[in-house]
């Protein structure tokens, strides 16, 4: 057997041999070598019955290497190419995990948390009976807890800067948009809501405005951005 590709000569390996080589390397934890074998399989034998398996295992290997962006790209490509495949619930779960595994503290940017939540909710919505949908609930709760904590953190920052309307909006968001079983956080948010309203009322009385006008006035005051690291 001869021929050339991006990987050079085929080295006389069949699709079966490359599939077995990739499987063994993956099982041994040599994920880079597994990716190489599976990529060769995809390149040399794109119509082989093993090619679809190789596509998914490449994504899994990138995930195991913490190469999350490459993994996401590979999982998303698999979903585009095989939208009705039985592995799609797993694929969506893994995309969510690629974001979830990079979640950061409440004082940091929450892009990964938001994207993880989006993927897990998509999985629950599309495949509610899937075993992977059952695994997402604890992840969803952790995402919501982190996002609620972030809102509270930003609210406290605004409160300490005397930007009471901006703080009030954040604390109300904690109460209205996140689960009520976050009891301690909800309790603290309610206390801050009372204090924000007291400050806004006092400010409106001092300026002679109605409370609603005072709220609008405080919204027009430029508010500093909280110290959130990327």
C-alpha positions as CSV (number, residue, x, y, z in Angstrom):
1,X,0.0,0.0,0.0
2,X,1.4,3.4,-0.9
3,X,0.3,7.0,-1.1
4,X,0.9,10.3,0.6
5,X,-1.0,12.6,2.9
6,X,-0.4,15.3,5.4
7,X,1.2,12.6,7.5
8,X,3.5,11.2,4.9
9,X,3.5,7.6,3.7
10,X,0.8,5.3,5.1
11,X,3.3,2.9,6.6
12,X,1.3,-0.1,5.3
13,X,-1.3,0.3,8.1
14,X,-4.9,-0.6,7.5
15,X,-8.0,1.1,9.0
16,X,-8.3,-1.7,11.5
17,X,-4.7,-1.5,12.6
18,X,-4.9,2.3,13.0
19,X,-8.1,2.0,15.0
20,X,-6.5,-0.6,17.3
21,X,-3.4,1.5,17.6
22,X,-5.5,4.5,18.6
23,X,-7.5,2.4,21.1
24,X,-4.3,1.0,22.8
25,X,-2.6,4.4,23.0
26,X,-5.7,6.0,24.5
27,X,-6.1,3.2,27.0
28,X,-2.4,3.6,28.0
29,X,-3.0,7.4,28.5
30,X,-0.8,8.4,25.6
31,X,-3.4,10.7,24.2
32,X,-1.1,12.6,21.8
33,X,-0.2,9.3,20.1
34,X,-3.8,8.3,20.1
35,X,-4.7,11.6,18.3
36,X,-2.0,10.9,15.8
37,X,-3.3,7.4,15.0
38,X,-6.9,8.5,14.8
39,X,-6.1,11.5,12.6
40,X,-4.3,9.2,10.2
41,X,-7.3,6.9,10.2
42,X,-9.6,9.9,9.4
43,X,-7.2,11.1,6.7
44,X,-6.4,7.9,5.0
45,X,-9.8,6.1,5.3
46,X,-12.5,8.8,5.6
47,X,-15.2,6.3,4.5
48,X,-14.2,3.6,6.9
49,X,-16.6,2.5,9.5
50,X,-13.9,3.4,12.0
51,X,-13.7,7.0,10.9
52,X,-16.7,8.2,13.0
53,X,-15.2,6.5,16.1
54,X,-11.9,8.2,15.4
55,X,-13.6,11.6,15.2
56,X,-15.1,11.2,18.7
57,X,-11.9,9.7,20.2
58,X,-9.9,12.7,18.9
59,X,-12.2,15.0,20.8
60,X,-12.0,12.8,23.9
61,X,-8.2,12.7,23.7
62,X,-8.0,16.5,23.5
63,X,-10.3,16.7,26.6
64,X,-8.1,14.3,28.5
65,X,-5.1,16.6,27.7
66,X,-7.0,19.6,29.0
67,X,-6.9,21.0,25.5
68,X,-10.4,22.3,25.8
69,X,-10.7,24.5,22.8
70,X,-9.5,21.8,20.5
71,X,-11.9,19.4,22.2
72,X,-14.9,21.7,21.8
73,X,-14.1,22.2,18.1
74,X,-13.9,18.4,17.6
75,X,-17.1,17.7,19.5
76,X,-19.0,20.4,17.7
77,X,-17.7,19.1,14.3
78,X,-19.0,15.6,15.3
79,X,-22.4,17.1,16.2
80,X,-22.6,18.9,12.9
81,X,-21.6,15.8,10.9
82,X,-23.8,13.4,12.8
83,X,-26.7,15.4,14.2
84,X,-28.9,12.3,14.8
85,X,-26.2,10.0,16.1
86,X,-26.8,8.2,19.4
87,X,-23.7,9.7,20.9
88,X,-25.0,13.3,20.6
89,X,-26.1,13.5,24.3
90,X,-22.6,12.5,25.3
91,X,-21.1,15.0,22.9
92,X,-23.2,17.9,24.3
93,X,-22.3,16.8,27.9
94,X,-18.6,16.8,27.0
95,X,-18.9,20.3,25.5
96,X,-20.4,21.4,28.7
97,X,-17.7,19.8,30.7
98,X,-15.0,21.6,28.6
99,X,-16.5,24.9,29.9
100,X,-17.4,23.6,33.4
101,X,-13.9,22.4,34.1
102,X,-12.6,25.9,33.5
103,X,-15.1,27.7,35.8
104,X,-13.5,30.4,38.0
105,X,-14.2,32.0,41.3
106,X,-17.1,34.5,41.9
107,X,-14.7,37.4,41.5
108,X,-13.6,36.4,38.0
109,X,-15.1,36.6,34.6
110,X,-18.0,34.1,34.3
111,X,-18.0,33.4,30.6
112,X,-17.1,29.7,31.1
113,X,-19.8,29.3,33.7
114,X,-22.5,30.8,31.5
115,X,-21.5,28.6,28.5
116,X,-21.4,25.5,30.7
117,X,-24.9,26.2,31.9
118,X,-26.1,26.8,28.4
119,X,-24.8,23.4,27.2
120,X,-26.1,21.5,30.2
121,X,-29.5,23.1,29.8
122,X,-29.5,22.3,26.1
123,X,-28.8,18.7,26.9
124,X,-31.6,18.5,29.5
125,X,-34.0,20.1,27.0
126,X,-33.1,17.9,24.0
127,X,-32.5,14.6,25.7
128,X,-34.2,14.6,29.1
129,X,-34.2,10.8,29.3
130,X,-30.5,10.5,28.5
131,X,-28.2,9.2,31.2
132,X,-26.0,12.2,30.6
133,X,-28.9,14.6,31.3
134,X,-29.1,12.9,34.7
135,X,-25.5,13.8,35.3
136,X,-25.9,17.4,34.6
137,X,-28.1,18.4,37.5
138,X,-25.3,18.8,40.0
139,X,-23.3,20.7,37.4
140,X,-26.2,23.0,36.7
141,X,-26.6,23.7,40.4
142,X,-22.9,24.5,40.7
143,X,-23.1,26.9,37.7
144,X,-26.2,28.7,39.2
145,X,-24.5,28.9,42.6
146,X,-21.4,30.5,41.1
147,X,-23.4,32.9,39.0
148,X,-25.5,33.9,41.9
149,X,-22.3,34.4,44.0
150,X,-20.9,36.6,41.3
151,X,-24.0,38.8,41.2
152,X,-23.8,39.1,45.0
153,X,-20.1,40.0,44.8
154,X,-20.7,42.7,42.2
155,X,-23.6,44.0,44.2
156,X,-21.4,44.3,47.3
157,X,-18.8,46.2,45.3
158,X,-21.4,48.7,44.1
159,X,-22.9,49.1,47.6
160,X,-19.5,49.9,49.1
161,X,-19.0,52.5,46.3
162,X,-22.3,54.1,47.3
163,X,-23.9,53.2,44.0
164,X,-27.1,51.9,45.6
165,X,-29.3,51.5,42.5
166,X,-26.7,49.5,40.7
167,X,-26.2,47.4,43.9
168,X,-30.0,47.0,44.3
169,X,-30.3,45.7,40.7
170,X,-27.7,43.0,41.4
171,X,-29.2,41.9,44.7
172,X,-32.7,41.7,43.2
173,X,-31.2,39.6,40.4
174,X,-29.9,37.2,43.1
175,X,-33.4,36.9,44.6
176,X,-35.4,36.7,41.4
177,X,-33.3,34.7,39.0
178,X,-31.6,32.1,41.1
179,X,-32.9,29.1,43.2
180,X,-34.4,29.9,46.5
181,X,-32.6,27.0,48.1
182,X,-29.4,29.2,48.2
183,X,-30.7,30.2,51.6
184,X,-27.7,32.0,53.1
185,X,-27.1,34.0,49.9
186,X,-30.7,34.9,49.5
187,X,-30.9,36.0,53.2
188,X,-27.8,38.3,52.8
189,X,-29.2,39.7,49.5
190,X,-32.5,40.6,51.1
191,X,-30.7,42.4,53.9
192,X,-28.7,44.4,51.3
193,X,-31.9,45.2,49.4
194,X,-33.4,46.7,52.5
195,X,-30.3,48.8,53.1
196,X,-30.1,49.9,49.4
197,X,-33.7,51.1,49.5
198,X,-33.1,52.9,52.8
199,X,-30.2,54.8,51.2
200,X,-32.1,55.5,48.0
201,X,-35.1,56.8,50.0
202,X,-32.8,59.0,52.2
203,X,-31.1,60.3,49.1
204,X,-34.5,61.2,47.4
205,X,-35.7,63.0,50.5
206,X,-32.5,65.0,50.7
207,X,-32.7,66.0,47.0
208,X,-36.5,66.6,47.2
209,X,-37.2,64.0,44.5
210,X,-39.6,61.2,44.6
211,X,-38.1,57.7,45.2
212,X,-38.6,56.7,41.6
213,X,-36.9,59.8,40.4
214,X,-34.1,59.2,42.8
215,X,-33.6,55.6,41.5
216,X,-33.4,57.0,37.9
217,X,-31.0,59.6,39.1
218,X,-28.6,57.1,40.6
219,X,-28.7,55.1,37.4
220,X,-27.4,58.1,35.6
221,X,-24.4,58.3,37.9
222,X,-21.4,56.6,36.3
223,X,-20.6,53.4,38.2
224,X,-17.1,51.9,38.3
225,X,-16.6,48.4,37.1
226,X,-16.0,45.8,39.8
227,X,-12.5,44.3,40.0
228,X,-13.1,41.2,37.9
229,X,-10.1,39.3,36.5
230,X,-10.2,37.7,33.1
